[in-house]
Amino acid sequence: MARVCLDLSPVVHRRGGIGRFVQELTSALIAVAPEHTYIAFYNCPAGGHLDPPVDRMPRLTFPWKDKPWRFLVLLAYLTRFPQDKLFPGVDLFHATDHLLPYFRRIPSVFTVYDLTFRLTNTNTTLNRLFLTLMMPHFVRAAGAVIAVSESTRRDLLAHLKVEPERVYVVYGGVAERFRPASLAKIQEVRARYHLPERFILTVGTIEPRKNYLRLLEAYRRLLDQGYNEGLVIVGKLGWRYKTFFQRLRELNLEQSVTLLGFVADDDLPALYSAAEIFVYPSLYEGFGLPPLEAMACGIPVVASNTSSLPEVVGDAGLLVSPYETAALAAALKKLLDDASLRAALRARGFRQAAKFRWETAARCTLEVYKEVIYKWKRPQ
């Protein structure tokens, strides 16, 4: 038995895909190996909320908000001042938020989702500077590094020079709730969110990396060719979102695009199931839960052919360059026009989604924990 502390800050602070990833992984760890004690850590606990079953975990919290907490961690590394006392009784710390406290006596595992700060220009300046400075320290300090895809592992080896034997690939999964929704649930969600009768769906924070400007331009081409499907975007506002709304107005799409903002996880399966097509034109993804969830709900997918998305989608969707608006519009048009292709991708999507399970992710993660604890305790 071990006392494992997981950083649940992404869950508490609702950090989009990372928050959902950590919630699902932690839930699966509790189910797969209940003999261990799992401790939730998060900063800035005021107003913090955890959903079942992680809400029953014992908790360690730190009162500072993100920027001061990050600065304190940075200072600890620069001064070599250990932060072990903040985590009493912990046998292993799992850093899930691209932030690893400075430890001397606590072994750690560090999850890397992506290297957007290094490979794209879609982070805030402050965040990019912090990660550029600190990520090399974090990956060196960790007993093991988990990459959420082979794509992320390759990026780690190429850009952060991590020893290959310390990097493990652990894919995310699809929660059991993501399956074709009942007609009654679809109708209820359609009415509550005022959804169009037929629509194209995308899910993701409104920020430059999600490539929504090109999606709007591709969608405008469809409307100009006589298609009347709506476009529904699920996701909260991120950074540099003003250019999105400016382009929305310039293309005269304000009446055709439905913006739902943050949507409760329980409603997502019905939203996926109600859509004609799911589109994910992201410039870069470390993993990409939404296309996987869409496939599990039986919805054909158009996605980018970059980074990890070919690993996730496989042959179960249409993959296009995220930099070519014409190619994106053509793929959407092809699916809207071809019912037999939609049916074929639906069948392939079920098979592809079935390969990714949170139970598998939890078991793989536990093996990494065991390896790190074993190496830590082994006499040098």
Beta strands, then each sheet from edge to edge (+ up, - down):
strand 1: 3-7
strand 2: 37-43
strand 3: 59-62
strand 4: 92-95
strand 5: 108-112
strand 6: 144-147
strand 7: 167-169
strand 8: 199-203
strand 9: 230-234
strand 10: 257-261
strand 11: 277-280
strand 12: 301-304
strand 13: 317-320
sheet 1: 3+ 2+ 1+ 4+ 5+ 6+ 7+
sheet 2: 10+ 9+ 8+ 11+ 12+ 13+
end
